[in-house]
Amino acid sequence: MGDDSKTVEVSPTGDIILVVGSPDEKQLRLRVLSIILRSASKVFDRMFSPGWIESSRTFSPESPINIDLPEDDPDSMKTICYALHHRNDMIPFADMDGKHILQAVRVIDKYDMGTAMQLVTERWFRQVTFHRSSTDLMYLVAAAELLKRNEFFPKLTWLVMISHTGSYLSFYGDNLLMETLPPALLSMYSSENIPQRHSGKSIGFLY
């Protein structure tokens, strides 16, 4: 269940509190600045306009307004808010696996924050090494496809092809991938079965 008593102070002077996640599951309260979210996202800009927020309510650090986002992933939104508020020390980079990067990218795409989050997502993509599993790499392929990061997509696809063993049909059982990747893209993998595995220890950064 959500815990209303704990608020993550992304910005101590924040004038809104994002209540992220389902109340029946994990839920986070993120205190943030509305002006930063509005600058980063046209979706948030519309959401915080008088048409959505009661005209009698004003944004104030003394009395932050709660904004419910029950459908979004709490940890992803926390990472995004830290990035937008320049809290770089709180952003996970090396420790983020492909699945969590894809979950964050889905939130970025939903709120049209690709440009605002470009430097952060670029660093996530560049820290890819061959030591990741093929499934982890496939999450990154989906993330690159969703953000239309064409400079990373071919290299990530290549890494999947040389690292994966067995049938690509195993990816069809992953709901997150199925919800994100176009069916035609998954079909492409099935027709491009490359059995060799790379013998090197690491591909390194994707330049």
Secondary structure as GFF3:
##gff-version 3
##sequence-region A 1 207
A	DSSP	beta_strand	8	9	.	.	.	ID=ss1
A	DSSP	beta_strand	16	20	.	.	.	ID=ss2
A	DSSP	beta_strand	28	32	.	.	.	ID=ss3
A	DSSP	alpha_helix	34	40	.	.	.	ID=ss4
A	DSSP	alpha_helix	42	47	.	.	.	ID=ss5
A	DSSP	beta_strand	65	69	.	.	.	ID=ss6
A	DSSP	alpha_helix	74	84	.	.	.	ID=ss7
A	DSSP	three_ten_helix	88	90	.	.	.	ID=ss8
A	DSSP	alpha_helix	98	110	.	.	.	ID=ss9
A	DSSP	alpha_helix	118	126	.	.	.	ID=ss10
A	DSSP	alpha_helix	134	147	.	.	.	ID=ss11
A	DSSP	alpha_helix	153	163	.	.	.	ID=ss12
A	DSSP	three_ten_helix	168	173	.	.	.	ID=ss13
A	DSSP	alpha_helix	175	180	.	.	.	ID=ss14
A	DSSP	alpha_helix	183	191	.	.	.	ID=ss15
###
